Amino acid sequence: MTPTPSSADAPSANLSQDELKALVGQAALQYVEPGRIVGVGTGSTVNKFIDALATVKARIAGAVSSSAASTERLEAAGIRVVDADEVDHLGVYIDGADEIDGRGYMVKGGGAALTREKIVAALADRFICIADASKQVTTLGAFPLPVEVIPMAARRITAQFKALGGTATLRLKADGTPLATDNGQHILDVRGLSIIEPLAFESEVNQWPGVVTVGVFAHQKAAVCLLGTAQGVQTLIF
């Protein structure tokens, strides 16, 4: 469905990217359901949401977190964190995106939490994406696509992406060693792709042996995107 803008807050032409993230983080509180557990994602924009959530923590039953980093921030804010396997379903999952297109399909995983993000997103009735306007794209793929892989399969998966026209590189830490996810696996970042059919692409790559998950969120796409723009928070509904 083509998204339609539904609202905008006060103009924010002079706000920095960081301030726009805070604006959408605050705006996401309207989707938090009183008395229920909320799904919480990972990343710099979500950190702003967690800061906002801390101001209303008495209204919620707790949070399911998608990463160790978000768990630490939630607990530091005094918000109870519940394991995902203790929850049958969630009303909403609130998370950011590295890219989001006009259909609500996203690329995620810049923070290396993509697998756990998909698990929590799959529990939720609605995915509420919070992002600044720089994340809005026509076609997914300009941002390097994160893929969580089992290390022994990385070389073969790299070759499979090469056959699709992509260049996959292993994500490294500052000391030059491979970054390990919260699941103990590695991340390949794939450049040079243009993902025209996100649903089909996600389904295909997730079937490759050794892929834990690919950072295309099409099967768990956004229902709503709160986009921080120079005109304020724009609400896109998909």
C-alpha positions in Angstrom: 0.0 0.0 0.0 1.2 3.5 -0.7 1.9 5.3 2.5 -0.1 8.5 3.3 1.1 11.2 5.6 -1.4 11.6 8.5 0.1 14.2 10.8 3.1 16.4 11.6 4.3 18.0 14.8 5.8 21.4 15.3 8.3 22.5 12.6 11.8 21.2 13.3 13.9 22.7 10.5 16.7 23.6 12.8 16.9 20.3 14.6 19.9 18.0 14.3 19.6 14.3 13.3 20.0 13.4 17.0 17.2 15.8 17.9 15.0 14.3 15.2 15.6 10.9 16.7 14.5 12.2 20.1 11.4 13.7 18.5 10.2 10.4 16.9 11.2 8.5 20.1 8.8 10.7 22.0 6.1 10.4 19.4 6.2 6.6 19.6 4.8 6.8 23.1 1.3 7.2 21.6 1.5 3.6 20.4 2.5 2.1 23.8 -0.5 0.3 25.3 -1.2 0.9 29.0 -0.8 -2.2 31.2 0.9 -4.3 28.4 4.4 -5.4 27.6 6.0 -3.5 24.7 8.5 -4.8 22.2 11.7 -2.7 22.1 14.3 -2.7 19.3 17.9 -1.7 19.1 19.9 1.3 18.0 20.5 5.0 18.5 16.9 6.0 17.6 15.5 3.3 19.9 17.7 4.6 22.7 15.8 7.9 22.4 12.5 5.9 22.6 13.7 4.1 25.7 14.6 7.4 27.3 11.0 8.6 26.6 9.5 5.3 27.7 11.2 5.7 31.1 9.0 8.7 31.8 5.9 6.6 31.6 7.3 3.2 32.9 4.6 3.0 35.6 2.0 2.6 32.8 3.4 -0.5 31.2 3.9 -4.1 32.4 7.4 -4.3 31.0 9.4 -4.7 27.8 10.7 -7.5 25.6 14.2 -6.4 24.3 15.9 -7.4 21.1 19.5 -7.0 22.3 21.7 -7.1 25.3 22.4 -3.3 24.8 18.7 -2.4 24.9 18.2 -4.7 27.9 20.9 -2.9 29.7 19.4 0.5 28.9 15.9 -0.5 29.8 17.0 -2.0 33.1 19.0 1.1 33.9 15.9 3.1 33.4 14.0 1.0 35.8 11.9 -0.9 33.2 11.3 -4.6 33.8 12.6 -6.7 30.9 10.7 -9.9 30.1 12.2 -12.8 28.0 10.7 -13.2 24.6 9.9 -16.9 25.2 7.7 -15.9 28.2 5.4 -13.9 26.0 2.7 -15.3 23.6 2.3 -12.0 21.7 2.8 -8.3 21.9 0.6 -5.4 20.8 3.4 -3.4 19.3 7.1 -3.6 18.5 8.9 -0.3 18.2 12.3 -0.2 16.4 14.3 1.9 14.0 15.5 1.1 10.5 18.6 1.6 8.3 16.3 2.0 5.3 12.5 2.0 4.8 10.8 2.1 1.4 7.3 3.3 0.3 5.7 -0.1 1.2 7.0 -0.3 4.7 9.7 -2.8 3.8 13.0 -2.2 5.7 16.7 -3.0 5.8 17.9 -3.5 9.4 20.9 -4.8 11.2 23.3 -2.0 11.4 23.5 -2.6 15.1 24.0 -6.4 14.6 20.7 -7.3 16.3 18.7 -8.3 13.3 17.9 -11.9 14.3 16.6 -11.0 17.7 14.8 -8.0 16.2 12.9 -10.3 13.8 12.0 -12.7 16.6 10.5 -9.9 18.7 8.8 -8.3 15.7 7.2 -11.6 14.8 5.5 -11.6 18.3 3.9 -8.2 17.7 0.6 -7.3 16.1 2.2 -4.1 14.7 5.7 -2.9 13.9 6.1 0.8 14.6 9.2 2.1 12.8 10.9 5.2 14.1 13.4 6.9 11.9 14.7 10.2 10.6 14.0 11.2 7.0 17.5 10.1 5.8 16.4 6.5 6.1 13.5 6.8 3.6 14.4 5.3 0.2 12.7 4.4 -3.1 14.5 1.0 -3.4 16.3 -1.0 -0.7 20.0 -1.8 -1.0 22.0 1.4 -0.8 22.7 0.7 2.8 25.0 -2.3 3.1 22.7 -5.3 3.8 23.5 -7.1 7.0 23.3 -10.9 7.0 23.9 -12.9 10.2 25.7 -16.1 9.3 27.2 -19.2 10.9 31.0 -18.6 10.5 31.7 -21.8 8.7 29.3 -20.8 5.9 30.6 -17.3 5.4 32.8 -18.0 2.4 30.2 -19.9 0.5 27.5 -17.3 1.2 29.9 -14.5 0.1 30.1 -16.4 -3.3 26.3 -16.7 -3.5 25.9 -12.9 -3.1 28.6 -12.4 -5.7 26.5 -14.4 -8.2 23.7 -11.9 -7.4 26.0 -8.9 -8.1 26.7 -8.1 -4.5 30.0 -7.8 -2.6 29.9 -9.3 0.9 32.5 -8.4 3.5 32.8 -9.7 7.1 32.0 -7.1 9.7 35.0 -6.5 12.0 35.5 -4.9 15.3 38.0 -2.0 15.8 40.8 -4.5 16.7 40.3 -6.3 13.3 38.6 -9.4 14.7 35.2 -10.5 13.5 32.2 -8.9 15.3 30.2 -11.5 17.2 26.4 -11.0 17.5 24.5 -11.6 20.8 23.9 -15.1 19.3 27.7 -15.7 18.8 27.5 -15.6 15.0 29.1 -13.3 12.4 27.7 -10.5 10.2 28.3 -10.1 6.4 27.6 -6.7 5.0 26.6 -6.8 1.4 27.0 -3.9 -1.0 25.9 -3.4 -4.6 22.4 -4.8 -4.4 19.1 -3.3 -5.6 16.3 -5.1 -3.8 13.3 -4.7 -6.0 11.2 -7.5 -4.6 12.0 -7.6 -0.8 9.5 -10.4 0.1 11.0 -12.8 -2.5 14.5 -11.7 -1.7 14.1 -12.3 2.0 12.5 -15.7 1.5 15.3 -16.8 -0.9 18.3 -15.7 1.2 16.8 -17.1 4.4 16.9 -20.5 2.8 20.6 -20.5 2.1 22.4 -23.0 4.4 24.3 -21.1 7.0 22.2 -17.9 6.9 20.7 -17.2 10.4 18.7 -14.3 9.0 19.0 -11.6 6.4 18.4 -8.0 7.3 15.5 -7.4 4.9 12.3 -7.0 7.0 9.6 -7.7 4.5 7.7 -10.5 6.2 7.8 -8.4 9.4 7.4 -5.0 7.7 6.4 -1.8 9.3 2.7 -1.0 9.8 3.5 2.6 10.7 6.6 4.8 10.3 7.1 7.9 12.4 9.5 9.8 10.2 11.5 12.8 11.6 11.5 15.5 9.0 12.3 19.2 8.7 8.5 19.7 9.0 8.2 17.6 12.2 7.1 14.0 12.7 5.4 12.6 9.6 3.2 9.5 10.2 3.3 7.0 7.3 0.8 4.2 7.3 1.3 1.1 5.2 
